[in-house]
Amino acid sequence: MKTWTIGLMIWIALGSWLAAADDVKLDAAWQGKWQVTAMHSGDVELPEEFVKKISMQVEQANMTWQVNDQSIKARVTFVGTEDKPRPIDIVGVGGENDGRLYEGIYELADDVLKLCLNTTTNVKQRPIEFAAPAGSTFVVIEFKKEKK
């Protein structure tokens, strides 16, 4: 009986957490198509010809990253609005990234979005500044929102 009760409590808690994750709403400023304008990790600045082939479409809390001809789907499961820098959690949806958590920070001003993400998944090491020092697994990505 005790094991069943503990199991039920865990199931309810997990269900509440998943429901909360589905309730993430990104405001209108996030919605639309974003073009990557710069991307670097460590001392490596990715070449412009590669960067301009990367974009991201945001619809509600769903993200679709387009890299060349490949689509990568993700979902924002947490976004902070009070802390600075603001935290964000992105979870892969489908394919080889399914369920992988990418912790990061973001800054959104007008039509410019800056992300710093930890590319090592599921490790609970959120960046604390917009930097990707040599030897780290962080990447800084800058976007410009496309006009409608």
C-alpha positions as CSV (number, residue, x, y, z in Angstrom):
1,M,0.0,0.0,0.0
2,K,2.8,2.4,0.9
3,T,4.6,1.7,-2.4
4,W,1.4,2.3,-4.3
5,T,0.8,5.6,-2.6
6,I,4.4,6.8,-3.2
7,G,4.1,5.8,-6.8
8,L,0.8,7.6,-7.2
9,M,2.3,10.8,-5.7
10,I,5.3,10.6,-8.1
11,W,2.9,10.1,-11.0
12,I,0.8,13.1,-10.0
13,A,3.9,15.3,-9.5
14,L,5.3,14.2,-12.9
15,G,1.9,14.8,-14.6
16,S,1.8,18.3,-13.0
17,W,5.3,19.1,-14.2
18,L,4.5,17.9,-17.7
19,A,1.3,19.9,-17.8
20,A,3.3,23.0,-16.7
21,A,5.9,22.4,-19.4
22,D,3.1,22.3,-22.0
23,D,1.7,25.6,-20.7
24,V,4.8,27.7,-21.7
25,K,3.6,30.6,-23.8
26,L,6.1,32.7,-25.6
27,D,4.8,36.2,-26.2
28,A,4.3,37.8,-29.7
29,A,7.8,39.1,-29.8
30,W,9.1,35.5,-30.2
31,Q,6.7,34.5,-32.9
32,G,7.9,34.3,-36.5
33,K,11.0,33.5,-38.5
34,W,14.5,34.3,-37.2
35,Q,17.7,34.3,-39.3
36,V,21.0,33.5,-37.6
37,T,23.4,36.4,-38.0
38,A,26.3,35.2,-35.9
39,M,27.3,32.0,-34.1
40,H,30.4,31.1,-32.2
41,S,31.7,28.5,-29.8
42,G,35.0,28.9,-28.0
43,D,37.4,30.8,-30.3
44,V,35.6,29.6,-33.4
45,E,33.4,32.1,-35.3
46,L,31.4,30.1,-37.8
47,P,31.7,31.3,-41.4
48,E,29.0,33.6,-42.7
49,E,28.2,31.3,-45.6
50,F,27.3,28.5,-43.1
51,V,25.5,30.8,-40.7
52,K,23.2,32.3,-43.3
53,K,21.9,28.8,-44.0
54,I,20.5,28.5,-40.4
55,S,17.1,29.9,-39.4
56,M,14.5,29.2,-36.7
57,Q,10.7,29.4,-36.9
58,V,8.8,29.9,-33.6
59,E,5.1,29.1,-33.3
60,Q,3.8,29.3,-29.8
61,A,6.4,27.4,-27.8
62,N,7.5,25.2,-30.7
63,M,10.7,25.8,-32.6
64,T,11.8,24.5,-35.9
65,W,15.5,25.0,-36.7
66,Q,16.3,24.8,-40.4
67,V,20.0,23.9,-41.1
68,N,20.5,23.6,-44.9
69,D,17.8,21.1,-45.9
70,Q,17.4,19.5,-42.4
71,S,14.6,20.5,-40.0
72,I,15.2,20.1,-36.2
73,K,12.3,20.4,-33.9
74,A,12.3,21.6,-30.3
75,R,10.0,23.0,-27.7
76,V,10.6,25.7,-25.1
77,T,9.7,24.2,-21.7
78,F,10.8,27.0,-19.5
79,V,11.4,30.7,-20.0
80,G,12.3,33.1,-17.2
81,T,11.2,36.7,-17.3
82,E,12.5,38.2,-14.1
83,D,16.2,37.0,-13.8
84,K,19.0,38.7,-15.8
85,P,20.2,37.0,-17.8
86,R,16.9,35.3,-18.5
87,P,16.9,31.5,-18.4
88,I,15.5,29.3,-21.1
89,D,15.2,25.5,-21.4
90,I,14.8,24.0,-24.9
91,V,14.0,20.3,-25.3
92,G,14.5,18.4,-28.6
93,V,11.4,16.8,-30.2
94,G,11.8,13.8,-32.4
95,G,14.8,12.3,-34.1
96,E,18.2,12.0,-32.4
97,N,17.5,15.1,-30.2
98,D,14.2,13.8,-28.8
99,G,14.0,14.6,-25.1
100,R,17.4,16.2,-24.9
101,L,17.5,19.3,-22.6
102,Y,19.5,22.3,-23.7
103,E,19.8,24.9,-20.9
104,G,20.6,28.4,-21.7
105,I,20.0,32.1,-21.4
106,Y,18.4,34.6,-23.7
107,E,18.1,38.3,-24.4
108,L,15.3,39.6,-26.6
109,A,15.1,43.3,-27.7
110,D,13.0,44.4,-30.6
111,D,13.9,42.1,-33.6
112,V,17.2,40.8,-32.2
113,L,17.4,37.6,-30.1
114,K,20.6,36.3,-28.5
115,L,20.9,32.8,-27.1
116,C,23.7,31.1,-25.2
117,L,23.1,27.4,-24.9
118,N,25.0,24.5,-23.3
119,T,25.3,22.0,-26.2
120,T,26.0,19.1,-23.7
121,T,22.5,17.9,-22.9
122,N,20.9,17.0,-19.7
123,V,23.8,18.1,-17.5
124,K,22.3,21.1,-15.5
125,Q,25.0,23.6,-16.3
126,R,23.3,26.8,-17.5
127,P,25.5,29.6,-18.9
128,I,25.6,32.7,-16.7
129,E,26.8,35.1,-19.4
130,F,26.7,35.4,-23.2
131,A,30.1,33.8,-23.7
132,A,31.4,30.6,-25.1
133,P,35.0,30.3,-23.8
134,A,37.5,27.9,-25.4
135,G,37.0,24.4,-24.0
136,S,33.4,25.0,-23.0
137,T,30.4,23.3,-24.5
138,F,28.5,26.7,-24.8
139,V,27.5,28.3,-28.1
140,V,26.3,31.9,-28.6
141,I,23.8,32.4,-31.4
142,E,22.5,35.8,-32.6
143,F,19.3,36.1,-34.6
144,K,17.5,38.9,-36.5
145,K,13.7,38.5,-36.9
146,E,12.6,38.5,-40.5
147,K,10.0,41.1,-41.4
148,K,6.6,39.9,-42.5
